[in-house]
């Protein structure tokens, strides 16, 4: 929606923004979701698969540990293996400069 507004009124409403907001978002923003919240996962294409990370929130009380693996299996049912790997480990490894998981 913001891209459409930017396209229609960029000269007067967004004079300094030279690229679509979604393009800038995908370069600079990353979203996490916790536990079994499937909403973020269902919207991964709108956000960008490379911009979504799953979290256990360990060691906080809201953590899915020690059931994290079974929750991932449930939440990611039907998600292609490559996308699952990116969201569960690969994106965080890239963003934080960690060794690939």
N, C-alpha and C positions, 0 to 999 in steps of 0.2 A: 504494500500500500504506500509506504514511504517513497519507494522508487517511482511509483506513478505520480505522486504529488511533486516529486523532484523534477520529473520529466515535464509536467505541465507548467510549473511555476518557478523553474530554477533561476531564471534571470532576475526575478524580483524577490522571491522568497528565500532562495538559497544561492546568493550571488558568488560565494566563495567555494561552493561545493562543485567540483569539476567532474566527479565520477558518481555513479549511482550509489546510494547509501548501502545497498545490499553488498556491493563489491567491497566497500570499505569495511563493513561489518565482518565479512568473511576473512579479511586480512588481519583484523585486530581483536575480534571477540571470540570467546569460547564459553560454552554453557555446560554446566554439569547438572546431572540429576541423580537422585539418591534412591537406592533400594529398588522397589518394584513399581516406581512411577513410570508408567508406559507412555504418558502424554508426550514427553520430550522425545522419546524414541520414535513415536509415530510421526512426529514433525521433523525428523532428521533431514529430509530432503529440502524442506523450506529453509532450515537453518544452515544446512551443509553438514554432511556426514563427518567431514574433517574438523568441524567446530563443536562437536558434542563429545562429552566425556562422562562415563558412568562413575559413580562414587559409592564407596562403602561407608564413608564418613567415620571410619575407624580413627581414633578410639572413643569417639563421642557416644553418648547414650543412644542416639538415633541410628547408630551403626547397624548394618545388616550382618556383621560378623557375630557368630561363627557360621552363619548360613549363607554367606555371600555367593558361593559357587552355585548352590541350588537356586537362589533368587535370579542369578544371571541366566541360568538355563531356562527358567520360567519366562522371564521378561523378554529375553532375546529369541524366544521360539519363533521360527519363521524368518528371522533376520539372516541375510547372507553372511557366511563365515567371515568374509573379508571386512564387511561393515562392523560386525561384532568385534573383531580383533581391534579395529581402529578405535571404536568407542570405549571398549573396556581397558585397553592398554596403549595402543599405538599412538593415539592423539596426545595423550599425556606425556608419553616418552618424547615425542617431537617437541611439544610446547615447552617442557621443562628441561630439555636437553639430557634426558636419561637414556641409558642403554635400552635398546629395543626389547620389549617383553615378548 
